[in-house]
Amino acid sequence: MAPTKSTPASKAGKSPSKPKEPRDSDLKKQLLFLWACHKISGVQVDAPAVARHFGITNHAARMRLDRLRKKLDEMEASTRSDDDTRAIKDKDDDCKAQTKQTEVDSEDECDTMSD
């Protein structure tokens, strides 16, 4: 009986690859999504419970939450302004393309009139 070839289920000698770390932009999008969910739901954070969990004082927990709120609001505002800027740029590019096309069309009309 002839020996049969066996096909390994996985590559021999190689360990499975580790999951890739998310990019900063992906993390920022996820964080802003979570922040929007928090704000929309109107949930109040239990600062004393957070303080107990991290082994810090209630005051320290409230200060950390306040600083986090400010940073997330700033991130959200900057993302919004980036989106607005991008939308304005896209609109300007569209207008320039339309203007250029109109100029080309006008030149074509002038060429046919002179013939």
Backbone as a printed PyTorch tensor [residue, N CA C, xyz], in Angstrom:
tensor([[[  0.8390,  -1.1580,   0.0000],
         [  0.0000,   0.0000,   0.0000],
         [  0.8990,   1.2400,   0.0000]],

        [[  0.5820,   2.2000,  -0.8330],
         [  1.4030,   3.3990,  -0.9730],
         [  1.0710,   4.3780,   0.1470]],

        [[  2.1080,   5.0970,   0.6240],
         [  1.8330,   6.0770,   1.6840],
         [  0.9810,   7.2300,   1.1320]],

        [[  0.0960,   7.7130,   1.9440],
         [ -0.7810,   8.8130,   1.5300],
         [ -0.2310,  10.1140,   2.0780]],

        [[ -0.4670,  11.1730,   1.3250],
         [ -0.0400,  12.4880,   1.7760],
         [ -1.0700,  13.0290,   2.7550]],

        [[ -0.5730,  13.5780,   3.8390],
         [ -1.4990,  14.1870,   4.7940],
         [ -1.3770,  15.6960,   4.6860]],

        [[ -2.4970,  16.3490,   4.7560],
         [ -2.4870,  17.8060,   4.7140],
         [ -2.7330,  18.3240,   6.1220]],

        [[ -1.7880,  19.0830,   6.6260],
         [ -1.9630,  19.5860,   7.9970],
         [ -3.1000,  20.5940,   8.0630]],

        [[ -3.7890,  20.6040,   9.1890],
         [ -4.9080,  21.5210,   9.3830],
         [ -4.4230,  22.9580,   9.4830]],

        [[ -3.2560,  23.1480,  10.0400],
         [ -2.6940,  24.4920,  10.1330],
         [ -1.2370,  24.4270,   9.7140]],

        [[ -0.6260,  25.5570,   9.5020],
         [  0.7660,  25.5970,   9.0960],
         [  1.6210,  25.0610,  10.2320]],

        [[  2.5020,  24.1310,   9.8930],
         [  3.3360,  23.5030,  10.9100],
         [  4.3560,  24.4900,  11.4600]],

        [[  4.5140,  24.4980,  12.7620],
         [  5.5240,  25.3100,  13.3980],
         [  5.1600,  26.7720,  13.5860]],

        [[  4.0070,  27.1820,  13.1410],
         [  3.6120,  28.5830,  13.2890],
         [  2.4690,  28.6870,  14.2840]],

        [[  2.6030,  29.6370,  15.1700],
         [  1.5290,  29.8570,  16.1330],
         [  0.4830,  30.7780,  15.5020]],

        [[ -0.7270,  30.6800,  15.9790],
         [ -1.7600,  31.5690,  15.4230],
         [ -1.3800,  33.0310,  15.6500]],

        [[ -1.7200,  33.8570,  14.6760],
         [ -1.3480,  35.2640,  14.7950],
         [ -2.1910,  35.9470,  15.8690]],

        [[ -1.5780,  36.9270,  16.4980],
         [ -2.2650,  37.6890,  17.5330],
         [ -3.2300,  38.6540,  16.8610]],

        [[ -4.3210,  38.9440,  17.5180],
         [ -5.2250,  39.9420,  16.9330],
         [ -4.5230,  41.2970,  16.8630]],

        [[ -4.7900,  42.0130,  15.7860],
         [ -4.1500,  43.3160,  15.6080],
         [ -4.7560,  44.3230,  16.5710]],

        [[ -3.9000,  45.2070,  17.0450],
         [ -4.3550,  46.2990,  17.8990],
         [ -5.1440,  47.2770,  17.0340]],

        [[ -6.2580,  47.7920,  17.5390],
         [ -7.0070,  48.7630,  16.7410],
         [ -6.2040,  50.0520,  16.5610]],

        [[ -6.4110,  50.6880,  15.4220],
         [ -5.7420,  51.9640,  15.1720],
         [ -6.3280,  53.0240,  16.0910]],

        [[ -5.5440,  54.0860,  16.2930],
         [ -6.0000,  55.1840,  17.1550],
         [ -7.2960,  55.7820,  16.6420]],

        [[ -7.4230,  55.9080,  15.3120],
         [ -8.6400,  56.5040,  14.7590],
         [ -9.8570,  55.6210,  15.0510]],

        [[ -9.6600,  54.2890,  15.0190],
         [-10.7590,  53.3810,  15.3470],
         [-11.1410,  53.5120,  16.8200]],

        [[-10.1360,  53.5940,  17.6760],
         [-10.4030,  53.7510,  19.1100],
         [-11.1300,  55.0610,  19.3800]],

        [[-10.7290,  56.1180,  18.6760],
         [-11.3740,  57.4210,  18.8680],
         [-12.8370,  57.3450,  18.4480]],

        [[-13.1130,  56.7000,  17.3230],
         [-14.4970,  56.5590,  16.8620],
         [-15.3200,  55.7620,  17.8740]],

        [[-14.7370,  54.6770,  18.3930],
         [-15.4500,  53.8490,  19.3660],
         [-15.6930,  54.6100,  20.6630]],

        [[-14.6890,  55.3640,  21.0980],
         [-14.8220,  56.1430,  22.3280],
         [-15.9040,  57.2150,  22.1720]],

        [[-15.9020,  57.9050,  21.0370],
         [-16.9170,  58.9350,  20.8040],
         [-18.3170,  58.3160,  20.6800]],

        [[-18.3940,  57.1130,  20.1240],
         [-19.6830,  56.4130,  20.0550],
         [-20.1790,  56.0950,  21.4590]],

        [[-19.2850,  55.5840,  22.2970],
         [-19.6430,  55.2720,  23.6850],
         [-20.0540,  56.5430,  24.4350]],

        [[-19.3440,  57.6360,  24.1910],
         [-19.6620,  58.9060,  24.8440],
         [-21.0410,  59.3830,  24.4070]],

        [[-21.3550,  59.2670,  23.1260],
         [-22.6740,  59.6770,  22.6300],
         [-23.7600,  58.8160,  23.2790]],

        [[-23.5090,  57.5130,  23.3870],
         [-24.4850,  56.6230,  24.0330],
         [-24.7130,  57.0500,  25.4800]],

        [[-23.6390,  57.3770,  26.1720],
         [-23.7330,  57.8040,  27.5760],
         [-24.5590,  59.0830,  27.6910]],

        [[-24.2600,  60.0590,  26.8280],
         [-24.9630,  61.3400,  26.9050],
         [-26.4350,  61.1950,  26.5290]],

        [[-26.7190,  60.4260,  25.5120],
         [-28.0940,  60.2690,  25.0420],
         [-28.9460,  59.5460,  26.0810]],

        [[-28.3540,  58.5560,  26.7410],
         [-29.1190,  57.7600,  27.7000],
         [-29.3740,  58.5060,  29.0010]],

        [[-28.5890,  59.5450,  29.2860],
         [-28.7960,  60.3250,  30.5020],
         [-28.4080,  59.5850,  31.7750]],

        [[-27.5240,  58.6270,  31.6610],
         [-27.0920,  57.8380,  32.8180],
         [-26.1600,  58.6730,  33.6960]],

        [[-26.3460,  58.5640,  34.9990],
         [-25.4670,  59.2320,  35.9510],
         [-24.4410,  58.2190,  36.4540]],

        [[-23.1710,  58.6120,  36.4690],
         [-22.1080,  57.7360,  36.9500],
         [-22.1100,  57.7640,  38.4730]],

        [[-22.0200,  56.5990,  39.0770],
         [-21.9760,  56.4750,  40.5320],
         [-20.5290,  56.6880,  40.9830]],

        [[-20.1650,  57.9470,  41.2560],
         [-18.7900,  58.2990,  41.6110],
         [-18.2810,  57.5380,  42.8430]],

        [[-19.0830,  57.3790,  43.8990],
         [-18.5780,  56.6100,  45.0460],
         [-18.2490,  55.1490,  44.6870]],

        [[-19.0540,  54.5470,  43.8210],
         [-18.7680,  53.1700,  43.4060],
         [-17.4820,  53.1170,  42.5760]],

        [[-17.2870,  54.1060,  41.7190],
         [-16.0630,  54.1820,  40.9140],
         [-14.8650,  54.3700,  41.8470]],

        [[-15.0180,  55.2260,  42.8510],
         [-13.9380,  55.4740,  43.8110],
         [-13.5540,  54.1850,  44.5410]],

        [[-14.5680,  53.4270,  44.9780],
         [-14.2850,  52.1550,  45.6650],
         [-13.5660,  51.1840,  44.7330]],

        [[-14.0100,  51.1180,  43.4920],
         [-13.4210,  50.1840,  42.5230],
         [-11.9360,  50.4790,  42.2990]],

        [[-11.5920,  51.7660,  42.1670],
         [-10.2070,  52.1310,  41.9000],
         [ -9.4030,  52.4330,  43.1580]],

        [[-10.0440,  52.3900,  44.3160],
         [ -9.3330,  52.6270,  45.5690],
         [ -8.8850,  54.0770,  45.7180]],

        [[ -9.7390,  55.0030,  45.2650],
         [ -9.4370,  56.4270,  45.3720],
         [-10.5630,  57.1160,  46.1370]],

        [[-10.3700,  58.3710,  46.4590],
         [-11.4160,  59.0900,  47.1990],
         [-12.5550,  59.4730,  46.2570]],

        [[-13.7080,  59.7670,  46.8590],
         [-14.8650,  60.2020,  46.0620],
         [-14.5270,  61.4790,  45.2810]],

        [[-13.8270,  62.3910,  45.9500],
         [-13.4540,  63.6490,  45.3030],
         [-12.5640,  63.3840,  44.0820]],

        [[-11.5960,  62.4950,  44.2390],
         [-10.6880,  62.1700,  43.1300],
         [-11.4640,  61.5430,  41.9710]],

        [[-12.4050,  60.6700,  42.2840],
         [-13.2140,  60.0390,  41.2370],
         [-14.0420,  61.0810,  40.4940]],

        [[-14.6590,  62.0110,  41.2380],
         [-15.4510,  63.0660,  40.5970],
         [-14.5800,  63.9590,  39.7180]],

        [[-13.3640,  64.2780,  40.1930],
         [-12.4630,  65.1160,  39.4010],
         [-12.0460,  64.4010,  38.1170]],

        [[-11.7310,  63.1080,  38.2180],
         [-11.3460,  62.3510,  37.0180],
         [-12.5010,  62.2990,  36.0160]],

        [[-13.7090,  62.0840,  36.5330],
         [-14.8790,  62.0500,  35.6420],
         [-15.1000,  63.4080,  34.9840]],

        [[-14.9070,  64.4800,  35.7470],
         [-15.0900,  65.8210,  35.1950],
         [-14.0560,  66.1080,  34.1020]],

        [[-12.8060,  65.7420,  34.3630],
         [-11.7580,  65.9470,  33.3500],
         [-12.0380,  65.1110,  32.1000]],

        [[-12.5050,  63.8880,  32.3100],
         [-12.8390,  63.0170,  31.1810],
         [-13.9740,  63.6110,  30.3540]],

        [[-14.9970,  64.1180,  31.0160],
         [-16.1210,  64.7530,  30.3010],
         [-15.6360,  65.9110,  29.4340]],

        [[-14.7720,  66.7460,  30.0110],
         [-14.2580,  67.9050,  29.2690],
         [-13.4690,  67.4560,  28.0440]],

        [[-12.5850,  66.4650,  28.2180],
         [-11.7830,  65.9780,  27.0950],
         [-12.6630,  65.3700,  26.0090]],

        [[-13.6470,  64.5720,  26.4090],
         [-14.5130,  63.9390,  25.4180],
         [-15.3600,  64.9670,  24.6820]],

        [[-15.8190,  65.9870,  25.3880],
         [-16.5650,  67.0630,  24.7260],
         [-15.6800,  67.7920,  23.7160]],

        [[-14.4080,  68.0230,  24.0810],
         [-13.4730,  68.6700,  23.1600],
         [-13.2240,  67.7920,  21.9340]],

        [[-13.0270,  66.4910,  22.1680],
         [-12.8150,  65.5650,  21.0460],
         [-14.0210,  65.5590,  20.1180]],

        [[-15.1890,  65.5350,  20.7070],
         [-16.4210,  65.5100,  19.9300],
         [-16.5570,  66.7920,  19.1020]],

        [[-16.2570,  67.9210,  19.7190],
         [-16.3450,  69.2050,  19.0130],
         [-15.3150,  69.2740,  17.8920]],

        [[-14.1020,  68.7990,  18.1400],
         [-13.0690,  68.8550,  17.1060],
         [-13.4080,  67.9080,  15.9660]],

        [[-13.9830,  66.7620,  16.2680],
         [-14.3940,  65.8290,  15.2230],
         [-15.5080,  66.4460,  14.3970]],

        [[-16.4300,  67.1060,  15.0620],
         [-17.5350,  67.7600,  14.3610],
         [-17.0040,  68.8500,  13.4430]],

        [[-16.0440,  69.6530,  13.9500],
         [-15.4990,  70.7290,  13.1180],
         [-14.6670,  70.1540,  11.9730]],

        [[-13.9790,  69.0210,  12.2040],
         [-13.2440,  68.3580,  11.1250],
         [-14.2060,  67.8900,  10.0440]],

        [[-15.3420,  67.3290,  10.4550],
         [-16.3470,  66.8750,   9.4920],
         [-16.9140,  68.0530,   8.7140]],

        [[-17.1660,  69.1670,   9.4150],
         [-17.6850,  70.3660,   8.7490],
         [-16.6740,  70.8960,   7.7450]],

        [[-15.4020,  70.9470,   8.1500],
         [-14.3470,  71.4220,   7.2600],
         [-14.2350,  70.5290,   6.0340]],

        [[-14.3080,  69.2140,   6.2580],
         [-14.2270,  68.2630,   5.1540],
         [-15.4090,  68.4420,   4.2050]],

        [[-16.5900,  68.6660,   4.7550],
         [-17.7900,  68.8540,   3.9290],
         [-17.6730,  70.1350,   3.1040]],

        [[-17.1530,  71.2000,   3.7180],
         [-16.9710,  72.4550,   2.9920],
         [-15.9530,  72.2730,   1.8720]],

        [[-14.8540,  71.5650,   2.1520],
         [-13.8230,  71.3280,   1.1440],
         [-14.4020,  70.5140,  -0.0110]],

        [[-15.1730,  69.4790,   0.3020],
         [-15.7910,  68.6640,  -0.7420],
         [-16.7320,  69.5010,  -1.5980]],

        [[-17.4880,  70.3770,  -0.9480],
         [-18.4210,  71.2350,  -1.6760],
         [-17.6450,  72.1930,  -2.5810]],

        [[-16.5490,  72.7650,  -2.0690],
         [-15.7130,  73.6460,  -2.8770],
         [-15.1230,  72.9060,  -4.0720]],

        [[-14.6650,  71.6720,  -3.8450],
         [-14.1170,  70.8690,  -4.9370],
         [-15.1770,  70.5980,  -6.0000]],

        [[-16.4010,  70.3150,  -5.5580],
         [-17.4920,  70.0830,  -6.5010],
         [-17.7720,  71.3400,  -7.3240]],

        [[-17.7720,  72.4930,  -6.6480],
         [-18.0200,  73.7600,  -7.3520],
         [-16.9240,  74.0330,  -8.3690]],

        [[-15.6660,  73.7840,  -7.9860],
         [-14.5520,  73.9930,  -8.9050],
         [-14.6780,  73.0740, -10.1120]],

        [[-15.0520,  71.8220,  -9.8800],
         [-15.2150,  70.8760, -10.9770],
         [-16.3350,  71.3190, -11.9010]],

        [[-17.4370,  71.7910, -11.3440],
         [-18.5540,  72.2660, -12.1590],
         [-18.1500,  73.5050, -12.9520]],

        [[-17.4060,  74.4160, -12.3230],
         [-16.9540,  75.6280, -13.0010],
         [-16.0310,  75.2720, -14.1540]],

        [[-15.1200,  74.3380, -13.9020],
         [-14.1840,  73.9050, -14.9370],
         [-14.9350,  73.2660, -16.0970]],

        [[-15.9140,  72.4420, -15.7890],
         [-16.7040,  71.7900, -16.8280],
         [-17.4880,  72.8300, -17.6350]],

        [[-18.0140,  73.8370, -16.9600],
         [-18.7520,  74.9040, -17.6330],
         [-17.8270,  75.6650, -18.5800]],

        [[-16.5860,  75.9240, -18.1460],
         [-15.6160,  76.6120, -18.9980],
         [-15.2930,  75.7820, -20.2280]],

        [[-15.1290,  74.4700, -20.0450],
         [-14.8400,  73.5750, -21.1710],
         [-16.0150,  73.5730, -22.1350]],

        [[-17.2290,  73.5000, -21.6100],
         [-18.4240,  73.5080, -22.4560],
         [-18.5170,  74.8170, -23.2410]],

        [[-18.1880,  75.9380, -22.5950],
         [-18.2480,  77.2440, -23.2470],
         [-17.2230,  77.3270, -24.3710]],

        [[-16.0210,  76.7960, -24.1240],
         [-14.9860,  76.7920, -25.1600],
         [-15.4310,  75.9640, -26.3550]],

        [[-16.0860,  74.8320, -26.0950],
         [-16.5720,  73.9790, -27.1810],
         [-17.5990,  74.7250, -28.0120]],

        [[-18.4870,  75.4620, -27.3620],
         [-19.5080,  76.2230, -28.0700],
         [-18.8560,  77.3070, -28.9280]],

        [[-17.8200,  77.9590, -28.3860],
         [-17.1390,  79.0090, -29.1370],
         [-16.4270,  78.4280, -30.3440]],

        [[-15.8380,  77.2350, -30.1850],
         [-15.1500,  76.5810, -31.2940],
         [-16.1260,  76.2450, -32.4190]],

        [[-17.3160,  75.7750, -32.0790],
         [-18.2730,  75.3880, -33.1130],
         [-18.8520,  76.6280, -33.7860]],

        [[-18.9440,  77.7380, -33.0610],
         [-19.4650,  78.9600, -33.6430],
         [-18.4910,  79.5830, -34.6290]],

        [[-17.1890,  79.4460, -34.3700],
         [-16.1980,  80.0520, -35.2300],
         [-15.9900,  79.2530, -36.5160]],

        [[-16.4260,  77.9840, -36.5350],
         [-16.2580,  77.1420, -37.7170],
         [-17.2180,  77.4680, -38.7790]]])
